[in-house]
């Protein structure tokens, strides 16, 4: 099960290379699995 900790970890890792990719990457992967993409993004 994916936890909020995993989401934060994904956001932190994604925000390293580019700030712009952090949102898209996070939404397309982790938050998409959590079904929270609409709420978060």
N, C-alpha and C positions, 0 to 999 in steps of 0.2 A: 504493500500500500504506500502511496506517495504522501509524504507529509509536508507541512509548510517549511520544514527545515530543508528538504530537498529542493523546494521551489526557490528559497533564498540562495541556496548554494548554486543553483542553475543561473539565477540572475547575476550573482557576483561573478561567476565564471564568464558569462556572456558579456558582461559590461566591461571586461578587461580589454578585449580587442577594440571594440567600438561601442559607444553609447547607443547608437542608432540600432545596431543589431541586437542589443540586449532585449529590447521590447519584442521585436519580431521573433527572435529565436525562442524567447521565453514563452511567448503566446503560442507559437506553432508546436512547441514540444511539451514542456511541463504543464503549463496551464491548460493546454488542449486536453491533456489526459485527465486533468482535474475537473474539466468541464466548467472552469471558472474564467475562461478567456474573455467572455463578454463583460463580466463584472470587473476584472482586473484591468483589462486593456480598454 
